[in-house]
Structure formats: structure tokens, C-alpha cells
């Protein structure tokens, strides 16, 4: 069993996601050390590669899918690589201004609720689209970001969050 050494594997120095993609070839053995910040020790073998990820299997069992992460949530370490969940970032002053000025019409919202209408939804959607900030609606990911109304922060795939895999 060979553990991936991301600084040098077979004479190739790894610094980027592209380097990692070149190294994950069928037959390559991997050792999963952490999953969702919990220590584990799982051995896997790359069985098939695709342009957006790899299929890994344990002892020839049914393979599992490992999608390549965005390079912003990938960490190269001396002993391997880490994949992080997307992180959260606070609203910028401009984002706060846009959210604070979003259209509100309580009467129209009540009419929509009683008639299965969606006038307010489309009004709000148009407002955020005009400000190039559809992610601030909190319903869709736009450019890798989405506003989380529960935390008041933006889920952002350009910010490393908690450890997902190592």
C-alpha cells in the first residue's frame, strides 16, 4: 500500500489540482485518513477516471464516486491532499445594502399566499438579478455562493470550511 505523498509522487512535484488529476490513475492506491473531520483508515483503489472525478473501490466492491473539488477548497499537504467543505463569509457592506433594499410588499405577499401567485417571488428575483447578486436570495447557488438566512452569512466555495476528506 502506497500513501500518496503530494509533494513528490514518482518524481512529480504536486502543487495544483491538475497535478493531482494526473496522479489519480486506475490502479493507484489511496488511504482515506479523515472523513468529515472524523479519523478513519480506509484503503481505496482508483478503478476508473473521468474528467470531473474518479471512481474508487474497496477490494473490487461496488465503486464510489469522488468528484474533483474546486481548487479553492483543495489543500495539498506533505502526506497527501485534503478536500474541504465550502466555507462561510460575512456579508460585505455592499451585499448588506442590497439585502436591506430588497423589495417588500406584505399585502402582495398575502395575496400571493392566498391565490398561489408568485408576484413577489419574481419581483424579488428581478431585483437581485439587476444587482448581479442572485445568490443573496438564498435559494440558488450563483458563482459558487448562496446566502444562508439561518446564519446571515454567504456559503462561498472560495472559502475553505470544515475538513471533508483527507
Steps between C-alpha positions, in 0.01 A plus 500: 500500500643836393377814669484799270777746569375816336833675500664235290345192343713311255728800457209738427454793735132567575380851565169530315175323424633423151798318654261297717286408198807372316594278795159341562515225238336154501681272744624784726457411868362764737463505876214707638611640836219743592139515387290796620766584761474148647810279503460186288737266321353383172699366205363561152619436144429724204306284251386753240573864421285768343567864428303612808593229751605143569332175599663334800435152633582290804622152407315499166162577660251741346694822433427837660520837327756762606445825317797728450455805723547858393861596550395758759385225739790265432802491727827330407689364801839325532318167546209535260212729428202640684156594371303755702131587506411844370543763767295795615585865458329801658298737285697790356359851550380496137324164548336632819376806310353282225327269750367793705347663191332188365135560410244421767125517453313327780161549333620344173665214690165425672320508164760263355455260793121495460499464122806280434650802328866580473506873431730581793736214423558629147524859620770406751679276249511783243636740764790269594572419135519873416763534775696193381440339838251217443688295761372744766145368453610190689335257257771433240876471475630769267874518426557248781323712764162492678365712784409295808216678683552280808853627562483832315816402314584401144590137418802553279702235316798737489533468879622178666260368760518185712709205389307258276762245392871445554 
